[in-house]
Amino acid sequence: MQKLKPLKRFGQNYLLDQNILNKIVREIDPKPEDQIVEIGPGQGALTAKLFEKVTSLTAVEIDKRVADDLSEKFPGLGLIVDDFLNLNLSQLVGLNRDKRLRIVGNIPYNLTSSILFQLIKYNDTVQDSVLMVQHEVAKRMSSSKGTKDYGILSVILKYFAEVKYCFKVSPNVFYPKPKVDSAVIHIQFKGLKISDKEKQSFINIVKASFGNRRKTLKNSLSNSIFKELNFADSGIDLSLRAEQLDLDDFLRLAEFAREYKNNLA
């Protein structure tokens, strides 16, 4: 495969270190029957290790420069030349509908939140996801209530999945070297069967609650899309800040907001 210059507009930093690649594969622990989707295979460093272990591997690559090389190097690889965010993941499930997708990849750091919300959108289709992300983001994803990293990502992910911080990765193992440390994160989705309306309601309430971390819930919610709602009867202490709430508190707020709107309908 020809050596191509990584493109900044695609957020490309190619992972080169074989030890790190092997650690990622051990974390994925691929089984022959797994349906794995790799985001951004690039020149195929991780692809090569997965290709020899599973019978169903789909690579989603936005960079058309590497598409032909990937197809030639990995005969039988399911290659989709597109933006991962454009995909309907439920359409990627093979003949065995009981097998959920496993999503892996060294993803563009500037698209981490968008990719995570894409996975959440299809949380009942995705079994798990092993991703390389920015270290600071990995800490936010896996943080607990009361810590400085506890916020929107950690709360939303906690509802839909179990998140494991795996290991830190130095910039020295990439080409070109990113300016930040990285980390591998493993997300195990719970496969919740909830409506899109219920899902979005929860996400909206979490985002609104953390609208201003220094403000109380009362102030944050009153300056959000929920400003017309009076949460005084929600059972939640509105003098608290969002970082002081646990998952059940946010679920109660979301349920209160849905019931309020249903009563108005």
HELIX and SHEET records of a PDB file:
HELIX    1   1 LYS A    8  PHE A   10  5                                   3    
HELIX    2   2 GLN A   18  ILE A   28  1                                  11    
HELIX    3   3 ALA A   45  PHE A   51  1                                   7    
HELIX    4   4 LYS A   64  VAL A   66  5                                   3    
HELIX    5   5 ALA A   67  LYS A   73  1                                   7    
HELIX    6   6 PHE A   84  ASN A   86  5                                   3    
HELIX    7   7 LEU A   89  LEU A   92  5                                   4    
HELIX    8   8 TYR A  109  LEU A  111  5                                   3    
HELIX    9   9 THR A  112  LYS A  121  1                                  10    
HELIX   10  10 HIS A  135  MET A  141  1                                   7    
HELIX   11  11 ILE A  152  PHE A  160  1                                   9    
HELIX   12  12 PRO A  171  VAL A  173  5                                   3    
HELIX   13  13 ASP A  196  SER A  209  1                                  14    
HELIX   14  14 LEU A  217  SER A  222  1                                   6    
HELIX   15  15 PHE A  231  ASP A  233  5                                   3    
HELIX   16  16 ALA A  242  GLN A  244  5                                   3    
HELIX   17  17 LEU A  247  LEU A  264  1                                  18    
SHEET    1   A 2 TYR A  14  LEU A  15  0                                        
SHEET    2   A 2 PHE A 174  TYR A 175 -1                                        
SHEET    1   B 7 GLY A  78  ILE A  80  0                                        
SHEET    2   B 7 SER A  56  VAL A  60  1                                        
SHEET    3   B 7 GLN A  35  ILE A  39  1                                        
SHEET    4   B 7 LEU A 101  ASN A 106  1                                        
SHEET    5   B 7 VAL A 126  GLN A 134  1                                        
SHEET    6   B 7 SER A 182  PHE A 189 -1                                        
SHEET    7   B 7 ALA A 161  VAL A 169 -1                                        
END                                                                             
